Amino acid sequence: MSWQAPPGVRAECTVRTGGVSVGPYSSLNLGTHVGDELGAVTENRRRVRDALKLPEEPHWLSQVHGAIVSDADKGAKTPKADGAIARQRGRVLAIQVADCMPVLLSSEDGAVVAAAHAGWRGLSGGVLEATVKAMQVSAKNVCAWLGPAIGPKHFEVGEEVRAAFMAQDARSAGGFTENERGRWQCDLVWLARLRLERIGVERIDAANVCTFEDSQRCFSFRRDGVTGRMAALIWRC
């Protein structure tokens, strides 16, 4: 899965096939924190580097469902963050996912790239706004890609989730549909678009892939419980 990013920028999203992991992590698991054998993950990451001809090892994050943004150019190793930016050529940003949404961003001129981990906590906590702000360019000059994520048909949440969004913007109601159990089906793509558009981002593309439904290509925590992680990557060529 890939995005037609601005000139001078490359963006890719891995799928679950093509690796060496076994069992619930089969086969291209890129997460070191999910219980898979470290040797298998190391080999999987090597395969991704080779297949995509990455200029360096990605800037992996220790994702915590927050809104901290790491500056990859400063070289911190595996920082606790859910967003990252880079201006240097060849600096590869990576977001790991298995239902949460990876959001890749670039300035229209390709001078700065960014990536964010946008589950419902990150979205409501402002991770997209914080990441765009860290890019230090006008939001109108930012292009965004919403990667594969769990779709609203399969993402049931409680009232506390809806309330967290509604407290910030009443228009968030459009991202929730009440089900017969009195709970809510949550549309992460819709909510991400709303929040990006609210701060001035106009060019927004989406993969329109549901990780829960696409079991052949996607890991899904909601579907499988114990599972691997895919990665969305972006870098300046």
Secondary structure, DSSP 8 states (H G I E B T S, - for coil): -B----TTEEEEE--S-SS---GGGTTT---SSSS--HHHHHHHHHHHHHHHT-SS--B--B--SS--EEEGGG--SS-B-SEEEE-STT--EEEEESSSEEEEEEETTSS-EEEEEESHHHHHHTHHHHHHHHHTS-GGGEEEEE--B--TTT-EE-HHHHHHHHTT-GGGGGGEEE-TTS-EEE-HHHHHHHHHHHTT--EEEE---BTTT-TTT---HHHHSS---EEEEEEE-
